Amino acid sequence: MTIRWARLFWLLPGLLMVCGRAGAFESTELVIPRSQWPEYVNSSSIAELPQVRQVLRQFDEGGRFRIIVRYPGGTANARWAGELIGWFIAHGVPGQYINRELGTGDPDSLLLLLVTGN
């Protein structure tokens, strides 16, 4: 019986470290509906989207985060997400901080997740 408690005692610091780190991450969700996407895409039309401005503002403020761009699936939507990612990269966001993932839950929108943490 005492050996089991001794093993649990040694596991406790590791469990506390893992649980403590899980609470250190935060995320912000920003939705870009298809209806809000500019008909004629250029640098200034994308820059006018409030969601895009928020991402750039947080990046400029030195916040350490990853950008996850979720798209609804399909070739056209994958191109749409790729176009947005390319725009972020062209405006100074390093590509290693951006991931593209399938699945938004809404067939007519992109979901931007800003995940911050240690």
Backbone hydrogen bonds in HBPLUS format (Angstrom, degrees):
<---DONOR---> <-ACCEPTOR-->    atom                        ^
c    i                          cat <-CA-CA->   ^        H-A-AA   ^      H-
h    n   atom  resd res      DA  || num        DHA   H-A  angle D-A-AA Bond
n    s   type  num  typ     dist DA aas  dist angle  dist       angle   num
A0005-TRP N   A0001-MET O   3.36 MM   4  6.72 159.7  2.41 146.6 151.4     1
A0006-ALA N   A0002-THR O   2.99 MM   4  6.19 151.1  2.08 143.0 151.1     2
A0007-ARG N   A0003-ILE O   3.00 MM   4  6.30 153.2  2.08 148.1 154.6     3
A0008-LEU N   A0004-ARG O   2.99 MM   4  6.29 162.1  2.02 151.9 156.7     4
A0009-PHE N   A0005-TRP O   2.86 MM   4  6.04 151.0  1.95 145.5 153.8     5
A0010-TRP N   A0006-ALA O   3.16 MM   4  6.47 148.9  2.26 143.3 149.9     6
A0011-LEU N   A0007-ARG O   3.10 MM   4  6.39 138.0  2.28 143.2 155.1     7
A0011-LEU N   A0008-LEU O   3.14 MM   3  5.01 127.2  2.43  92.8 106.9     8
A0012-LEU N   A0008-LEU O   3.06 MM   4  6.18 136.3  2.25 147.9 158.1     9
A0015-LEU N   A0011-LEU O   3.08 MM   4  6.36 159.9  2.12 158.1 164.5    10
A0016-LEU N   A0012-LEU O   2.97 MM   4  6.18 161.9  2.00 158.7 163.4    11
A0017-MET N   A0013-PRO O   2.99 MM   4  6.18 150.2  2.08 143.5 151.5    12
A0018-VAL N   A0014-GLY O   3.05 MM   4  6.30 162.6  2.08 151.3 155.0    13
A0019-CYS N   A0015-LEU O   2.96 MM   4  6.12 171.3  1.97 154.7 157.4    14
A0020-GLY N   A0016-LEU O   2.89 MM   4  5.86 152.9  1.96 140.9 149.0    15
A0021-ARG N   A0017-MET O   3.04 MM   4  6.21 153.8  2.11 145.8 151.9    16
A0022-ALA N   A0018-VAL O   3.12 MM   4  6.34 152.1  2.20 147.7 155.1    17
A0024-ALA N   A0021-ARG O   2.95 MM   3  5.07 152.4  2.02 106.0 115.0    18
A0026-GLU N   A0116-THR O   2.95 MM  90  5.31 158.5  2.00 142.4 149.0    19
A0116-THR N   A0026-GLU O   2.80 MM  90  5.31 157.9  1.85 153.1 160.3    20
A0028-THR N   A0114-LEU O   2.89 MM  86  5.03 144.0  2.02 131.2 142.8    21
A0114-LEU N   A0028-THR O   2.86 MM  86  5.03 162.7  1.89 147.4 153.4    22
A0030-LEU N   A0112-LEU O   2.81 MM  82  4.94 156.2  1.86 149.4 155.8    23
A0112-LEU N   A0030-LEU O   2.67 MM  82  4.94 179.2  1.67 164.4 164.2    24
A0032-ILE N   A0110-LEU O   2.86 MM  78  5.12 168.8  1.88 152.0 155.4    25
A0110-LEU N   A0032-ILE O   2.92 MM  78  5.12 161.8  1.95 139.5 143.2    26
A0036-GLN N   A0033-PRO O   2.94 MM   3  5.37 148.0  2.04 111.3 120.8    27
A0034-ARG N   A0108-ASP O   2.72 MM  74  5.27 159.4  1.76 156.2 149.6    28
A0037-TRP N   A0034-ARG O   3.12 MM   3  5.22 143.3  2.26 101.4 112.0    29
A0046-ILE N   A0042-ASN O   3.19 MM   4  6.43 160.2  2.23 161.3 165.0    30
A0047-ALA N   A0043-SER O   3.11 MM   4  6.20 154.7  2.17 141.5 149.2    31
A0048-GLU N   A0044-SER O   3.15 MM   4  6.27 126.5  2.45 137.7 148.6    32
A0049-LEU N   A0046-ILE O   3.09 MM   3  5.61 159.8  2.13 114.4 120.5    33
A0052-VAL N   A0049-LEU O   3.11 MM   3  5.38 121.2  2.48 104.3 117.9    34
A0053-ARG N   A0049-LEU O   3.07 MM   4  6.41 161.8  2.10 156.4 161.9    35
A0054-GLN N   A0050-PRO O   2.97 MM   4  6.17 153.4  2.04 144.7 151.5    36
A0055-VAL N   A0051-GLN O   3.15 MM   4  6.45 157.4  2.20 144.5 149.6    37
A0056-LEU N   A0052-VAL O   3.02 MM   4  6.31 168.7  2.04 156.9 159.4    38
A0057-ARG N   A0053-ARG O   2.86 MM   4  5.98 155.9  1.91 148.8 156.0    39
A0058-GLN N   A0054-GLN O   3.02 MM   4  6.20 164.9  2.04 151.2 154.4    40
A0059-PHE N   A0055-VAL O   2.98 MM   4  6.20 153.5  2.05 147.0 155.0    41
A0060-ASP N   A0056-LEU O   2.84 MM   4  6.01 159.5  1.89 150.1 155.5    42
A0061-GLU N   A0057-ARG O   3.01 MM   4  6.20 139.8  2.17 143.2 153.9    43
A0063-GLY N   A0058-GLN O   3.27 MM   5  5.79 152.7  2.35 174.0 166.4    44
A0062-GLY N   A0059-PHE O   3.11 MM   3  5.44 157.5  2.16 110.7 114.8    45
A0066-ARG N   A0115-VAL O   2.88 MM  49  5.23 150.4  1.97 140.1 148.5    46
A0115-VAL N   A0066-ARG O   2.95 MM  49  5.23 162.8  1.98 153.8 157.4    47
A0067-ILE N   A0097-TYR O   2.73 MM  30  6.09 168.2  1.75 166.7 171.0    48
A0099-ASN N   A0067-ILE O   2.80 MM  32  6.25 156.4  1.86 161.4 169.2    49
A0068-ILE N   A0113-LEU O   2.85 MM  45  4.97 160.1  1.89 145.9 152.3    50
A0113-LEU N   A0068-ILE O   2.85 MM  45  4.97 161.4  1.89 146.5 152.6    51
A0069-VAL N   A0099-ASN O   2.77 MM  30  6.16 167.5  1.79 163.9 166.1    52
A0101-GLU N   A0069-VAL O   2.87 MM  32  6.10 163.0  1.90 144.9 148.6    53
A0070-ARG N   A0111-LEU O   2.80 MM  41  5.00 175.7  1.81 155.5 156.6    54
A0111-LEU N   A0070-ARG O   2.96 MM  41  5.00 165.3  1.98 144.0 148.7    55
A0071-TYR N   A0101-GLU O   3.03 MM  30  6.54 150.5  2.12 159.3 167.7    56
A0103-GLY N   A0071-TYR O   2.67 MM  32  5.48 153.5  1.74 170.5 162.0    57
A0078-ALA N   A0074-GLY O   2.96 MM   4  6.14 147.4  2.07 146.9 156.7    58
A0079-ARG N   A0075-THR O   2.98 MM   4  6.26 153.1  2.06 149.3 156.2    59
A0080-TRP N   A0076-ALA O   2.96 MM   4  6.23 150.1  2.05 140.6 149.4    60
A0081-ALA N   A0077-ASN O   2.94 MM   4  6.19 163.3  1.97 148.4 151.4    61
A0082-GLY N   A0078-ALA O   2.90 MM   4  6.06 155.4  1.96 142.3 150.0    62
A0083-GLU N   A0079-ARG O   2.77 MM   4  5.97 145.7  1.89 147.1 156.3    63
A0084-LEU N   A0080-TRP O   3.15 MM   4  6.49 155.5  2.22 147.2 152.7    64
A0085-ILE N   A0081-ALA O   2.95 MM   4  6.22 162.0  1.98 151.7 157.0    65
A0086-GLY N   A0082-GLY O   2.86 MM   4  5.99 160.3  1.90 145.8 151.4    66
A0087-TRP N   A0083-GLU O   3.03 MM   4  6.23 147.0  2.14 139.5 148.3    67
A0088-PHE N   A0084-LEU O   2.98 MM   4  6.36 159.5  2.02 152.5 157.0    68
A0089-ILE N   A0085-ILE O   2.99 MM   4  6.29 163.2  2.02 154.3 158.6    69
A0090-ALA N   A0086-GLY O   2.91 MM   4  6.10 157.6  1.96 145.6 152.0    70
A0091-HIS N   A0087-TRP O   3.05 MM   4  6.26 130.0  2.31 141.8 154.9    71
A0091-HIS N   A0088-PHE O   3.11 MM   3  5.15 135.7  2.32  95.8 108.4    72
A0093-VAL N   A0088-PHE O   3.03 MM   5  5.46 163.7  2.06 147.1 142.2    73
A0092-GLY N   A0089-ILE O   3.16 MM   3  5.36 153.2  2.23 116.3 113.3    74
A0097-TYR N   A0094-PRO O   3.02 MM   3  5.83 166.8  2.03 124.8 129.2    75
A0098-ILE N   A0095-GLY O   3.08 MM   3  5.35 167.5  2.10 116.1 118.3    76
